[in-house]
Amino acid sequence: MLSSIHLFPGLCLLALGLGVEVPIVRWLLQRYSRRLVWCGAILAAAVLLLGYLIEFERVVFYFPVWWATWLECAAIMGTLGMLAVYLTLLLPRAATGFRSERRSFLKTAGASLCVAPAAGTVFGIITRNWFQLSEVRVPIPNLPQDLDGLRIVQITDIHLSPFLSEAELARAIDMANATRAHLALVTGDLISRRGDPLDACLRQLGRLRAEAGVLGCLGNHEVYTETEDYVTARGRDLGIQFLRSQSRLLRFGGASINFAGVDYQKYANPYLRGAERMIAPGAVNVLLSHNPDVFPVAAQQGYALTIAGHTHGGQVNVEILHQNIDVARYYTPYVRGLYTQASSSVYVSSGLGTIGVPVRIGAPPEVSLLRLCAT
């Protein structure tokens, strides 16, 4: 079983890192001690290889969770760093025959390629746990008057780990409780890998308070860490009902709203098998699904709203020529915020934690407050 990055993307990062390392080593050998260069190259290759291998549960078992987490981070950052260095090596070659001022400009541009990722990383590390409260109006056609203004607070993608402390999670829980929402939701990914402080995470989630209680669904990291049953049982003891192909009908005044929850829906498998049977006729139906790409199926089945997470808002989101560039867009068009299709909507929260690297750029961590309103 694999953890967060999965086999194919992890293999791509490994191939990229080792691929750009070769020309860099050749360039360094022309300028520095062969012994020093080869020692550095072997060390870098070892970090990249270990960073890939710890995606396998049978390998990560031999590493303390703190070391495994930071080793994965070092492998990812090492790959990106070597790629930046490799790009700078290409620029002087392209400058042959140029005037000196152009060469100077290209050298400056090359230096910027190396400095910019480092500066961005430092900024992303500093701001990664600057939680914000995102308030969103969610229009729902034919919403009963007694549900107009219903407030739902959502916490998702916590990833309590060496990248996010229990004290920081406690601060987010306090933010959620301060909204005095009618209902609280937890939509998966409590921790990142085996050995992370799952009980501490559940203890903090047990502090959530809302008029109608706390509901939730499970994410992909509950699958990877094989903690689905434990989270469900322990959550129940703490007053959190994780809906696993189950539904909960709530009444507010004379109106009913039905919350259905599913476990993480594996990519490329048929989505939401049997979820149509959890639709409650005459009620507003809301689906809790960790991954948002189930939305078109949920809309077709009759769910007025899908509430999801999983994407971290892209985690590192860069705008280029008015286009947002981030990893999440390669596997789902629903990355962050509210999306509407016909009479159905999906809200995707960017969540609290991080995975891979402790960095957030252009995708601030959030506690989400959804306010239902009639259209």
Protein Blocks (a to p, Z undefined) as FASTA:
>chain_A
ZZfkommlmmmmmmmmmmmmmmmmmmmmmmmcfklmmmmmmmmmmmmmmmmmmmpmklmm
mpcfklmmmmmmmmmmmmmmmmmmmmmmmmmmmmgoiafklmmmmmmmmmmmmmmmmmmm
mmmmmmmmmccddddddddehiafklgopacdddehklpafkbcfklmmmmmmmmmmnop
abdcdeejjbfbehiafklmmmmmmmpccfkbpcddddfklmmnopmmmmmmmmmmnopa
cdehiacdddehjbccdddddddddehiaehihklmmpcghiacddddfblklmmmmmmn
opabdcdehknnnopacdeehiacdfklmmocblgccddehjbccdddebjbdehiacde
hiacdddddddddZZ
